[in-house]
Amino acid sequence: MNHKNELIPLHGGYRKLRSFQTAQLVYDATVIFCNRFVEKGSRTRDQMIQAARSGVQNIAEGSVASEGGFTERLYRERQKRRQRSE
């Protein structure tokens, strides 16, 4: 089976995850928006940028934490079931 279609792919690095790439786009867009429309040094600007940065960081940390953890065990179990059914 093609692993690209897996709901939970083999661990290959968080930078390849669509969620991480989307979070990076949101972060970049937030910084651009804040630089254009929100007063520099304002609390609102700081909070918006920090929230966007946190999204990126949470995905990265969660991915690293899952290495060899739940995701890998789930994948191995799925493979065993497929082999049994063949």
N, C-alpha and C positions, 0 to 999 in steps of 0.2 A: 504494500500500500504506500502511496505517496505521503510522506510525512508533512508536506506543506498543508494538507487538508486536516491534520490532527487538531483537535480542540486544544489540547495541551501538548505542544511540540517538545521534542527532546531539548534539553538545556543547551543552548548554543550562544548564550550571551544576551543580556537584556537589551543591548543596543539594536538588536534585530526585531524586537517586539514592536508590534504596531502601537500598542498602548504607550510605550516609551517614546516612540517617534512622534506620536500625536501630542504627548505631554510636552515634548521639546518645542513643537510648533506653537502650542498654546503659550508656553513661556516666552518664546521669541516675540510673538504677537503682543503679549501683555507688556513687555518691555518697550516695544515700539509705540504702542498706544499710550503708555504712561509718559514716555518722553515727549510725545506730541501734545497730549491733552490734560495731563495732571501735573499740578505744580510740583516742581522739584523740591525735595526735602519734606513734602507733606506726608503725614501719617498714612493717608489713603494710598498713596503711591507705594510706600514701603510695604504696606500690607498686601497689596495686589501682587507685587513682584515676589514677595516671600511666599505667598500662597501658590503661585505658579511654579516657583522653584521647588517647593515641597512636593508637588505632584510628581515632578521628574525624579526627585530623590527617593520618594517612597517606592516607586516602581523599581528603581535600581536596587534598593536595599532588599525589597521583597524577593526579587529575582535571585540575588546572591544568597539570601537565606534559604531559598528553596533548593539550591544545588544539593543533590544527593538526598533530598528530603522527600516530602510528600509527592511532588510532581514526578520524580524519578520512580518512586515505588508504584505510583499509579500507572505509569507507562509500562513498567515491567509486568505488572499484573495483567494489563490489557494484552500485552504480547503473549503471555502464557495462555490466556483464554482463546486467543485467535489460533494458536498452535493446536490446542486441544480440539477446536471445532473443525480443523482442516482434515 
